[in-house]
C-alpha cells in the first residue's frame, strides 16, 4: 500500500514538473518571438534607408555615364 502512495506522489510531482516546464517553454517562445520581431524591425528601417541611397547613387552614376551631367561632375 505504501508503494502505491509513493508512486502516486512521484507521478503527481512529474506531472507538475512537466506542466511548469511547458509554461516556461511557452513563455520563452513568446519572448523569443517578440525579440525577433523587434530586431527585424530595427534592422529593416536602416536597411530601407541604405537601399534608398543606393538607388540614388545608381541613378546618379547612370546620369554620369550617359553624359547628362557636365564633365566637372564625373568621378
C-alpha positions as CSV (number, residue, x, y, z in Angstrom):
1,X,0.0,0.0,0.0
2,X,2.8,2.4,0.8
3,X,4.4,1.8,-2.6
4,X,1.2,2.9,-4.3
5,X,1.1,6.1,-2.4
6,X,4.7,6.8,-3.1
7,X,4.2,6.1,-6.8
8,X,1.2,8.5,-6.9
9,X,3.3,11.2,-5.3
10,X,6.1,10.7,-7.8
11,X,3.6,10.8,-10.7
12,X,2.0,13.9,-9.3
13,X,5.4,15.6,-9.0
14,X,6.3,14.5,-12.5
15,X,3.0,16.0,-13.9
16,X,3.5,19.3,-12.0
17,X,7.1,19.5,-13.3
18,X,6.1,18.8,-16.8
19,X,3.3,21.4,-16.6
20,X,5.7,24.0,-15.2
21,X,8.3,23.2,-17.9
22,X,5.7,23.6,-20.6
23,X,4.7,27.0,-19.2
24,X,8.3,28.1,-19.1
25,X,8.9,26.9,-22.7
26,X,5.8,28.7,-23.9
27,X,6.8,32.0,-22.2
28,X,10.3,31.6,-23.7
29,X,8.8,31.2,-27.1
30,X,6.7,34.3,-26.7
31,X,9.8,36.3,-25.6
32,X,11.9,35.0,-28.5
33,X,9.2,35.9,-31.0
34,X,8.9,39.4,-29.5
35,X,12.7,39.8,-29.6
36,X,13.0,38.6,-33.3
37,X,10.2,40.9,-34.2
38,X,11.9,43.9,-32.6
39,X,15.3,43.1,-34.1
40,X,13.8,42.6,-37.6
41,X,12.1,46.0,-37.4
42,X,15.3,47.7,-36.1
43,X,17.3,46.1,-39.0
44,X,14.7,46.8,-41.6
45,X,14.5,50.6,-41.0
46,X,18.1,51.4,-41.6
47,X,18.3,48.9,-44.4
48,X,15.5,50.7,-46.3
49,X,17.4,54.0,-46.0
50,X,20.6,52.3,-47.3
51,X,18.6,50.9,-50.2
52,X,17.2,54.3,-51.0
53,X,20.6,56.0,-51.0
54,X,22.0,53.1,-53.2
55,X,19.2,53.7,-55.7
56,X,20.0,57.4,-55.8
57,X,23.7,56.7,-56.3
58,X,22.9,54.3,-59.1
59,X,20.7,56.9,-60.8
60,X,23.5,59.5,-60.4
61,X,26.0,57.1,-61.9
62,X,23.7,56.3,-64.8
63,X,23.4,60.1,-65.5
64,X,27.2,60.5,-65.4
65,X,27.7,57.7,-67.9
66,X,25.0,59.0,-70.3
67,X,26.6,62.4,-70.4
68,X,23.7,64.3,-68.8
69,X,26.0,65.9,-66.3
70,X,28.9,68.1,-67.1
71,X,32.5,66.8,-67.1
72,X,33.1,68.5,-63.8
73,X,30.6,66.2,-62.1
74,X,32.2,62.9,-63.2
75,X,34.1,60.9,-60.7
